Amino acid sequence: MAAPNGRHGTGLPETMEAEEEGSFAPSALGTREHWDAVYERELQAFQERGDSGEVWFGEESMNRLIKWMEKRKIPLDASVLDIGTGNGIFLVELAKLGYSDVTGIDYSPLAIQLSGRIIEKEGLPNIKLQAEDFLNPSTKLSGFHVCIDKGTFDAISLNPDSASEKRKQYVKSLSRALQDKGFFLITSCNWTKDELLNEFSEGFEILEELPTPTFTFGGRSGNSVTALVFQKKLIQNVDLEAMWDQTKKLPLTSGLTVWPWACYSPLWILCPPLW
Ligand SMILES: C[S@@+](CC[C@H](N)C(=O)[O-])C[C@H]1O[C@@H](n2cnc3c(N)ncnc32)[C@H](O)[C@@H]1O
């Protein structure tokens, strides 16, 4: 399996160029049927030849992430989620390094089957796997210290069916999956740094850009892959919508005394409390 050529790199066919800012021509890479077919073939190759399949963006993409985790001293008991884990090779690498709380999800059950076989062969029983659509995540998918995405946001961006909505849903799911101040490491070949900053501007701040290979073409140089580290902002701690829902459920008799100050305080100016 090879990574597609990046839009901001070189080599993307004209027909695949975005028609408008922030969108891509739809592609089979954005559909579950495509990934099911890929992992069906890879499962067969694994059964027949023990071939685990390729790593998206190559081994160096994993080393880059691991290097950052070591530099940042991410503890070995930190909970790590690999979003769209594919054959799960990154989970294997993390577990071999001693990370004890690693989870991989993928919406293709065949990817989960393949990663399960590979993990079994490697004798690493503690890795957790779940067939799950990140755009419709279960409630269990929350509280992670670190979320990793290598190529999954790219794939989702190519979905033929309202990709821009799906990207927004991705950001919401990510907010839920990560704990406050948690880290999000994304590797993309479709989005530039500035575009990713824009996509994740709500609720996330950039910490670092990880170095990726550069190329020179026609006298100009650039990167074919972008790797960024974001941190979830603390402000998302306050879930105003949930707070409001809770407030509406309170019995009326509990009245002003138990209403959140946020709702009541504007009235203080006009009508000071009676107690
Ligand atoms: C480009 S591959 C990358 C696989 C792996 N992360 C790697 O680096 O080798 C994208 C993966 O995302 C998965 N995927 C795409 N959309 C998804 C979604 N909505 N929820 C979960 N997984 C998804 C695909 O099945 C596929 O395994």
The ligand as an ORCA input file, in Angstrom:
! r2SCAN-3c Opt
* xyz 0 1
  C      -4.627      5.874      4.695
  S      -5.108      4.546      5.670
  C      -3.978      4.696      7.018
  C      -3.830      3.454      7.851
  C      -2.862      3.597      9.049
  N      -3.207      4.730      9.873
  C      -1.420      3.724      8.612
  O      -0.794      4.746      8.907
  O      -0.909      2.786      7.990
  C      -6.631      5.236      6.348
  C      -7.344      4.339      7.326
  O      -8.441      5.050      7.898
  C      -9.541      4.163      8.014
  N     -10.732      5.026      8.095
  C     -11.205      5.878      7.149
  N     -12.299      6.518      7.589
  C     -12.514      6.092      8.860
  C     -13.495      6.389      9.843
  N     -14.503      7.237      9.608
  N     -13.415      5.781     11.058
  C     -12.422      4.890     11.296
  N     -11.479      4.553     10.399
  C     -11.529      5.147      9.193
  C      -9.430      3.286      6.780
  O     -10.132      2.067      6.904
  C      -7.916      3.087      6.704
  O      -7.503      1.977      7.463
*
